């Protein structure tokens, strides 16, 4: 299916795969965001910012997080929304910050393989 979408839209397979994934999120757990985008209240980029932050929290809490952010998203630039959403998510789920920091440190300390030519 991904390849068919990619061919129809003249996109790379990976880009089509990302669009399909985003579409399933907007049509599923993020219907309020989809509605806001459909009404022109927020842009597609605003929706992507919300989706990015929602990816770090349990799906069961996504609707409540989305409900808190959507009203303010209408009045913020994409950059300011990204900062606000990240801060809200980190306050609600501080363990994600620790987990990401630990993973980043471990990744930096991991031996890297030699580049292949």
mmCIF file of the C-alpha atoms, coordinates in Angstrom:
data_MODEL
# 
_entry.id   MODEL 
# 
loop_
_atom_site.group_PDB 
_atom_site.id 
_atom_site.type_symbol 
_atom_site.label_atom_id 
_atom_site.label_alt_id 
_atom_site.label_comp_id 
_atom_site.label_asym_id 
_atom_site.label_entity_id 
_atom_site.label_seq_id 
_atom_site.pdbx_PDB_ins_code 
_atom_site.Cartn_x 
_atom_site.Cartn_y 
_atom_site.Cartn_z 
_atom_site.occupancy 
_atom_site.B_iso_or_equiv 
_atom_site.pdbx_formal_charge 
_atom_site.auth_seq_id 
_atom_site.auth_comp_id 
_atom_site.auth_asym_id 
_atom_site.auth_atom_id 
_atom_site.pdbx_PDB_model_num 
ATOM 1   C CA . UNK A 1 1   ? 0.000   0.000  0.000  1.00 0.00 ? 1   UNK A CA 1 
ATOM 2   C CA . UNK A 1 2   ? 2.816   2.399  0.855  1.00 0.00 ? 2   UNK A CA 1 
ATOM 3   C CA . UNK A 1 3   ? 4.389   1.973  -2.555 1.00 0.00 ? 3   UNK A CA 1 
ATOM 4   C CA . UNK A 1 4   ? 1.069   2.621  -4.280 1.00 0.00 ? 4   UNK A CA 1 
ATOM 5   C CA . UNK A 1 5   ? 0.587   5.846  -2.317 1.00 0.00 ? 5   UNK A CA 1 
ATOM 6   C CA . UNK A 1 6   ? 4.168   6.862  -3.046 1.00 0.00 ? 6   UNK A CA 1 
ATOM 7   C CA . UNK A 1 7   ? 3.728   6.271  -6.788 1.00 0.00 ? 7   UNK A CA 1 
ATOM 8   C CA . UNK A 1 8   ? 0.376   8.049  -6.907 1.00 0.00 ? 8   UNK A CA 1 
ATOM 9   C CA . UNK A 1 9   ? 1.691   11.110 -5.086 1.00 0.00 ? 9   UNK A CA 1 
ATOM 10  C CA . UNK A 1 10  ? 5.171   10.910 -6.653 1.00 0.00 ? 10  UNK A CA 1 
ATOM 11  C CA . UNK A 1 11  ? 6.861   10.690 -3.274 1.00 0.00 ? 11  UNK A CA 1 
ATOM 12  C CA . UNK A 1 12  ? 9.620   8.578  -1.809 1.00 0.00 ? 12  UNK A CA 1 
ATOM 13  C CA . UNK A 1 13  ? 8.390   5.436  -0.053 1.00 0.00 ? 13  UNK A CA 1 
ATOM 14  C CA . UNK A 1 14  ? 9.579   6.735  3.324  1.00 0.00 ? 14  UNK A CA 1 
ATOM 15  C CA . UNK A 1 15  ? 7.712   10.037 2.859  1.00 0.00 ? 15  UNK A CA 1 
ATOM 16  C CA . UNK A 1 16  ? 4.539   8.163  1.912  1.00 0.00 ? 16  UNK A CA 1 
ATOM 17  C CA . UNK A 1 17  ? 4.984   5.905  4.941  1.00 0.00 ? 17  UNK A CA 1 
ATOM 18  C CA . UNK A 1 18  ? 5.271   8.960  7.210  1.00 0.00 ? 18  UNK A CA 1 
ATOM 19  C CA . UNK A 1 19  ? 2.141   10.520 5.699  1.00 0.00 ? 19  UNK A CA 1 
ATOM 20  C CA . UNK A 1 20  ? 0.186   7.305  6.198  1.00 0.00 ? 20  UNK A CA 1 
ATOM 21  C CA . UNK A 1 21  ? 1.330   7.129  9.820  1.00 0.00 ? 21  UNK A CA 1 
ATOM 22  C CA . UNK A 1 22  ? 0.382   10.756 10.468 1.00 0.00 ? 22  UNK A CA 1 
ATOM 23  C CA . UNK A 1 23  ? -2.977  10.242 8.788  1.00 0.00 ? 23  UNK A CA 1 
ATOM 24  C CA . UNK A 1 24  ? -3.757  7.286  11.016 1.00 0.00 ? 24  UNK A CA 1 
ATOM 25  C CA . UNK A 1 25  ? -2.916  9.354  14.107 1.00 0.00 ? 25  UNK A CA 1 
ATOM 26  C CA . UNK A 1 26  ? -5.048  12.318 12.982 1.00 0.00 ? 26  UNK A CA 1 
ATOM 27  C CA . UNK A 1 27  ? -7.949  10.038 12.051 1.00 0.00 ? 27  UNK A CA 1 
ATOM 28  C CA . UNK A 1 28  ? -7.588  7.994  15.237 1.00 0.00 ? 28  UNK A CA 1 
ATOM 29  C CA . UNK A 1 29  ? -6.482  9.344  18.622 1.00 0.00 ? 29  UNK A CA 1 
ATOM 30  C CA . UNK A 1 30  ? -6.008  12.925 17.377 1.00 0.00 ? 30  UNK A CA 1 
ATOM 31  C CA . UNK A 1 31  ? -9.423  13.635 15.867 1.00 0.00 ? 31  UNK A CA 1 
ATOM 32  C CA . UNK A 1 32  ? -9.734  16.939 17.728 1.00 0.00 ? 32  UNK A CA 1 
ATOM 33  C CA . UNK A 1 33  ? -6.506  18.127 16.108 1.00 0.00 ? 33  UNK A CA 1 
ATOM 34  C CA . UNK A 1 34  ? -7.760  16.981 12.703 1.00 0.00 ? 34  UNK A CA 1 
ATOM 35  C CA . UNK A 1 35  ? -10.977 18.942 13.256 1.00 0.00 ? 35  UNK A CA 1 
ATOM 36  C CA . UNK A 1 36  ? -9.018  22.061 14.240 1.00 0.00 ? 36  UNK A CA 1 
ATOM 37  C CA . UNK A 1 37  ? -6.867  21.731 11.113 1.00 0.00 ? 37  UNK A CA 1 
ATOM 38  C CA . UNK A 1 38  ? -9.961  21.166 8.954  1.00 0.00 ? 38  UNK A CA 1 
ATOM 39  C CA . UNK A 1 39  ? -11.571 24.334 10.291 1.00 0.00 ? 39  UNK A CA 1 
ATOM 40  C CA . UNK A 1 40  ? -8.394  26.336 9.720  1.00 0.00 ? 40  UNK A CA 1 
ATOM 41  C CA . UNK A 1 41  ? -7.880  26.970 13.435 1.00 0.00 ? 41  UNK A CA 1 
ATOM 42  C CA . UNK A 1 42  ? -4.355  25.532 13.333 1.00 0.00 ? 42  UNK A CA 1 
ATOM 43  C CA . UNK A 1 43  ? -1.940  24.619 10.556 1.00 0.00 ? 43  UNK A CA 1 
ATOM 44  C CA . UNK A 1 44  ? -0.687  21.208 9.539  1.00 0.00 ? 44  UNK A CA 1 
ATOM 45  C CA . UNK A 1 45  ? 2.667   22.086 11.162 1.00 0.00 ? 45  UNK A CA 1 
ATOM 46  C CA . UNK A 1 46  ? 0.844   22.832 14.443 1.00 0.00 ? 46  UNK A CA 1 
ATOM 47  C CA . UNK A 1 47  ? -0.697  19.372 14.163 1.00 0.00 ? 47  UNK A CA 1 
ATOM 48  C CA . UNK A 1 48  ? 2.697   17.797 13.593 1.00 0.00 ? 48  UNK A CA 1 
ATOM 49  C CA . UNK A 1 49  ? 4.074   19.509 16.705 1.00 0.00 ? 49  UNK A CA 1 
ATOM 50  C CA . UNK A 1 50  ? 1.204   18.143 18.789 1.00 0.00 ? 50  UNK A CA 1 
ATOM 51  C CA . UNK A 1 51  ? 1.720   14.686 17.302 1.00 0.00 ? 51  UNK A CA 1 
ATOM 52  C CA . UNK A 1 52  ? 5.418   14.753 18.091 1.00 0.00 ? 52  UNK A CA 1 
ATOM 53  C CA . UNK A 1 53  ? 4.801   15.521 21.761 1.00 0.00 ? 53  UNK A CA 1 
ATOM 54  C CA . UNK A 1 54  ? 1.919   13.054 22.007 1.00 0.00 ? 54  UNK A CA 1 
ATOM 55  C CA . UNK A 1 55  ? 4.274   10.319 20.819 1.00 0.00 ? 55  UNK A CA 1 
ATOM 56  C CA . UNK A 1 56  ? 6.088   10.514 24.167 1.00 0.00 ? 56  UNK A CA 1 
ATOM 57  C CA . UNK A 1 57  ? 3.055   9.970  26.396 1.00 0.00 ? 57  UNK A CA 1 
ATOM 58  C CA . UNK A 1 58  ? 0.743   6.984  26.923 1.00 0.00 ? 58  UNK A CA 1 
ATOM 59  C CA . UNK A 1 59  ? -2.031  6.805  24.342 1.00 0.00 ? 59  UNK A CA 1 
ATOM 60  C CA . UNK A 1 60  ? -4.638  6.752  27.123 1.00 0.00 ? 60  UNK A CA 1 
ATOM 61  C CA . UNK A 1 61  ? -3.563  10.269 28.142 1.00 0.00 ? 61  UNK A CA 1 
ATOM 62  C CA . UNK A 1 62  ? -3.314  11.682 24.625 1.00 0.00 ? 62  UNK A CA 1 
ATOM 63  C CA . UNK A 1 63  ? -6.863  13.081 24.483 1.00 0.00 ? 63  UNK A CA 1 
ATOM 64  C CA . UNK A 1 64  ? -6.450  15.020 27.738 1.00 0.00 ? 64  UNK A CA 1 
ATOM 65  C CA . UNK A 1 65  ? -3.067  16.403 26.644 1.00 0.00 ? 65  UNK A CA 1 
ATOM 66  C CA . UNK A 1 66  ? -4.506  17.347 23.254 1.00 0.00 ? 66  UNK A CA 1 
ATOM 67  C CA . UNK A 1 67  ? -7.485  19.050 24.918 1.00 0.00 ? 67  UNK A CA 1 
ATOM 68  C CA . UNK A 1 68  ? -5.147  21.218 27.007 1.00 0.00 ? 68  UNK A CA 1 
ATOM 69  C CA . UNK A 1 69  ? -2.990  22.266 24.067 1.00 0.00 ? 69  UNK A CA 1 
ATOM 70  C CA . UNK A 1 70  ? -5.495  22.841 21.274 1.00 0.00 ? 70  UNK A CA 1 
ATOM 71  C CA . UNK A 1 71  ? -7.078  26.003 22.714 1.00 0.00 ? 71  UNK A CA 1 
ATOM 72  C CA . UNK A 1 72  ? -3.691  27.699 23.084 1.00 0.00 ? 72  UNK A CA 1 
ATOM 73  C CA . UNK A 1 73  ? -2.317  26.317 19.808 1.00 0.00 ? 73  UNK A CA 1 
ATOM 74  C CA . UNK A 1 74  ? -4.673  28.595 17.897 1.00 0.00 ? 74  UNK A CA 1 
ATOM 75  C CA . UNK A 1 75  ? -2.895  31.675 19.247 1.00 0.00 ? 75  UNK A CA 1 
ATOM 76  C CA . UNK A 1 76  ? 0.739   30.499 19.080 1.00 0.00 ? 76  UNK A CA 1 
ATOM 77  C CA . UNK A 1 77  ? 3.289   30.253 16.319 1.00 0.00 ? 77  UNK A CA 1 
ATOM 78  C CA . UNK A 1 78  ? 4.547   26.759 15.551 1.00 0.00 ? 78  UNK A CA 1 
ATOM 79  C CA . UNK A 1 79  ? 7.810   27.463 17.378 1.00 0.00 ? 79  UNK A CA 1 
ATOM 80  C CA . UNK A 1 80  ? 6.123   28.772 20.502 1.00 0.00 ? 80  UNK A CA 1 
ATOM 81  C CA . UNK A 1 81  ? 3.683   25.864 20.458 1.00 0.00 ? 81  UNK A CA 1 
ATOM 82  C CA . UNK A 1 82  ? 6.581   23.419 20.259 1.00 0.00 ? 82  UNK A CA 1 
ATOM 83  C CA . UNK A 1 83  ? 8.185   24.956 23.343 1.00 0.00 ? 83  UNK A CA 1 
ATOM 84  C CA . UNK A 1 84  ? 4.913   25.064 25.296 1.00 0.00 ? 84  UNK A CA 1 
ATOM 85  C CA . UNK A 1 85  ? 3.922   21.517 24.316 1.00 0.00 ? 85  UNK A CA 1 
ATOM 86  C CA . UNK A 1 86  ? 7.342   20.134 25.229 1.00 0.00 ? 86  UNK A CA 1 
ATOM 87  C CA . UNK A 1 87  ? 7.267   21.865 28.609 1.00 0.00 ? 87  UNK A CA 1 
ATOM 88  C CA . UNK A 1 88  ? 3.753   20.638 29.355 1.00 0.00 ? 88  UNK A CA 1 
ATOM 89  C CA . UNK A 1 89  ? 4.692   17.112 28.384 1.00 0.00 ? 89  UNK A CA 1 
ATOM 90  C CA . UNK A 1 90  ? 7.872   17.160 30.450 1.00 0.00 ? 90  UNK A CA 1 
ATOM 91  C CA . UNK A 1 91  ? 5.959   18.422 33.502 1.00 0.00 ? 91  UNK A CA 1 
ATOM 92  C CA . UNK A 1 92  ? 3.316   15.741 33.106 1.00 0.00 ? 92  UNK A CA 1 
ATOM 93  C CA . UNK A 1 93  ? 5.813   12.992 32.250 1.00 0.00 ? 93  UNK A CA 1 
ATOM 94  C CA . UNK A 1 94  ? 9.257   13.899 33.587 1.00 0.00 ? 94  UNK A CA 1 
ATOM 95  C CA . UNK A 1 95  ? 10.454  10.328 33.156 1.00 0.00 ? 95  UNK A CA 1 
ATOM 96  C CA . UNK A 1 96  ? 10.476  10.791 29.395 1.00 0.00 ? 96  UNK A CA 1 
ATOM 97  C CA . UNK A 1 97  ? 13.114  13.503 29.783 1.00 0.00 ? 97  UNK A CA 1 
ATOM 98  C CA . UNK A 1 98  ? 15.272  11.231 31.941 1.00 0.00 ? 98  UNK A CA 1 
ATOM 99  C CA . UNK A 1 99  ? 14.799  8.299  29.597 1.00 0.00 ? 99  UNK A CA 1 
ATOM 100 C CA . UNK A 1 100 ? 15.745  10.357 26.565 1.00 0.00 ? 100 UNK A CA 1 
ATOM 101 C CA . UNK A 1 101 ? 18.771  11.870 28.321 1.00 0.00 ? 101 UNK A CA 1 
ATOM 102 C CA . UNK A 1 102 ? 19.986  8.430  29.446 1.00 0.00 ? 102 UNK A CA 1 
ATOM 103 C CA . UNK A 1 103 ? 19.551  7.043  25.931 1.00 0.00 ? 103 UNK A CA 1 
ATOM 104 C CA . UNK A 1 104 ? 21.426  9.994  24.431 1.00 0.00 ? 104 UNK A CA 1 
ATOM 105 C CA . UNK A 1 105 ? 24.327  9.545  26.853 1.00 0.00 ? 105 UNK A CA 1 
ATOM 106 C CA . UNK A 1 106 ? 24.462  5.817  26.164 1.00 0.00 ? 106 UNK A CA 1 
ATOM 107 C CA . UNK A 1 107 ? 24.402  6.450  22.425 1.00 0.00 ? 107 UNK A CA 1 
ATOM 108 C CA . UNK A 1 108 ? 27.248  8.947  22.661 1.00 0.00 ? 108 UNK A CA 1 
ATOM 109 C CA . UNK A 1 109 ? 29.345  6.463  24.614 1.00 0.00 ? 109 UNK A CA 1 
ATOM 110 C CA . UNK A 1 110 ? 28.642  3.547  22.280 1.00 0.00 ? 110 UNK A CA 1 
ATOM 111 C CA . UNK A 1 111 ? 31.444  2.558  19.946 1.00 0.00 ? 111 UNK A CA 1 
ATOM 112 C CA . UNK A 1 112 ? 30.762  3.537  16.370 1.00 0.00 ? 112 UNK A CA 1 
ATOM 113 C CA . UNK A 1 113 ? 31.391  1.238  13.472 1.00 0.00 ? 113 UNK A CA 1 
ATOM 114 C CA . UNK A 1 114 ? 33.770  2.297  10.772 1.00 0.00 ? 114 UNK A CA 1 
ATOM 115 C CA . UNK A 1 115 ? 32.105  3.818  7.722  1.00 0.00 ? 115 UNK A CA 1 
ATOM 116 C CA . UNK A 1 116 ? 31.821  1.505  4.770  1.00 0.00 ? 116 UNK A CA 1 
ATOM 117 C CA . UNK A 1 117 ? 32.961  2.586  1.347  1.00 0.00 ? 117 UNK A CA 1 
# 
